[in-house]
Amino acid sequence: MPYTELQRELDERAALGLMRRRQVLQGPQAPHIVIGEKPYLAFCSNDYLGLANHPQLVAALQQGAAQYGAGAGAAHLVSGHSVAHHQLEQALAAFAGKPAALLFSTGYMANLGTVQALVGKGDTVFADKLNHASLNDAMLLSRATVKRYRHNDMAQLAQLLEQAGSGRKLIVTDAVFSMDGDLAPLPELLALCERHDAWLLADDAHGFGVLGERGRGSLAHFGITSPRIIYMATLGKAAGVSGAFVAAEQAVIDTLINHARSYVYTTATPPALANALLESLKLVEQGDALREHLRKLIAQLRNGLADLPRKLMPSATAIQPLLVGDNHAALALSEALRKRGIWVAAIRPPTVPQGTARLRITLSAAHSVDDVARLIEVLHELAQ
Ligand SMILES: *Cc1c(COP(=O)(O)O)cnc(C)c1O
């Protein structure tokens, strides 16, 4: 058999409690989902505002398909760049408070293309050790020298910047850390950029739509703005659809259009998606009530679980991880919840560091107070 070795590696992975399997959803993304025949109360999507199944977005997607057809048919630089994509980019730039924005098919591709277009051999990328995998892959692919600093350790980062060579310097960070829920100290990072003439790529996959005035994201949350900041956010999480964008100075965006390989060498996403995202951006902007409800649920969960022996990690965002440690124990807890009709994914290495397996609880404005109360109740039952 030509795949004996692959199978042996998979068996080893399973024995370590690291095997990944997919669950097949029957209907739309929502707090109450159906997997197989069974209903579950789910706390694991990134649909933070509950827009993924919003009737206005569904209608905009349908209307976009009627107007622009199903597929874009070509890359953006050939004949695939439609007026829907173009309008969305202008709206995103205005929303982010930047001169220009560029739409990518996914956040993964946005990070890959942006880092690779901006730095190369002789340059240095400085990266938080807990950054998202897409930023890690991006910096390795760029061929720049890579310096990783301990999570949010500004003193170590300052030291590394001090020692850096003469090439370009790019700091890359999750703005809200995807598996931890805490924030990067963006004002301090910006100050270091200014001191060392560096650029900052802030990946706001989990802050966009959720944090800051009108959901403008982590930069707005901290009240900072600078041409040195290259802002990236994804559109498949709080925005409820799909895709990602980079917002920055015009020179950065023009560089990406010319050099970001994951932008240039791929077919544009269907214009109907851009049409839906234009609608989504309006809902995000008008979503103060959703964000207020989400904040209340976060406080409810943290208060409700404060007396558990297993602690929630320190986080003020919709990502509320319950630290378990051991892979098998994390899986067992996830399984026990599932038996009681609650769906929370166990996150294990290499997604998180060894020994820090956790239940990544995520809240959405689509959850009700009763939903969160039920999770609190069941986690207490299981702690007995
Ligand atoms: C989800 C995520 C991405 C990737 O975005 P996709 O659009 O899902 O490809 C990038 N960065 C972070 C921090 C993320 O959480």
The ligand as an SDF file (V2000), in Angstrom:
LIG
                    3D

 15 15  0  0  0  0  0  0  0  0999 V2000
   -9.6220   33.5030   10.8230 C   0  0  0  0  0  0  0  0  0  0  0  0
   -8.3290   34.2240   10.8600 C   0  0  0  0  0  0  0  0  0  0  0  0
   -7.5980   34.4700    9.7000 C   0  0  0  0  0  0  0  0  0  0  0  0
   -7.9690   33.8480    8.3870 C   0  0  0  0  0  0  0  0  0  0  0  0
   -9.0810   34.4270    7.8440 O   0  0  0  0  0  0  0  0  0  0  0  0
   -9.9860   33.5980    6.7980 P   0  0  0  0  0  0  0  0  0  0  0  0
  -10.7860   34.6080    6.1250 O   0  0  0  0  0  0  0  0  0  0  0  0
  -10.7570   32.6290    7.6250 O   0  0  0  0  0  0  0  0  0  0  0  0
   -9.0070   32.8960    5.8890 O   0  0  0  0  0  0  0  0  0  0  0  0
   -6.4800   35.2790    9.7790 C   0  0  0  0  0  0  0  0  0  0  0  0
   -6.0790   35.7820   10.9460 N   0  0  0  0  0  0  0  0  0  0  0  0
   -6.7110   35.5340   12.1090 C   0  0  0  0  0  0  0  0  0  0  0  0
   -6.2080   36.1200   13.3670 C   0  0  0  0  0  0  0  0  0  0  0  0
   -7.8520   34.7350   12.0970 C   0  0  0  0  0  0  0  0  0  0  0  0
   -8.4800   34.4520   13.2290 O   0  0  0  0  0  0  0  0  0  0  0  0
  1  2  1  0
  2  3  1  0
  2 14  2  0
  3  4  1  0
  3 10  2  0
  4  5  1  0
  5  6  1  0
  6  7  2  0
  6  8  1  0
  6  9  1  0
 10 11  1  0
 11 12  2  0
 12 13  1  0
 12 14  1  0
 14 15  1  0
M  END
$$$$
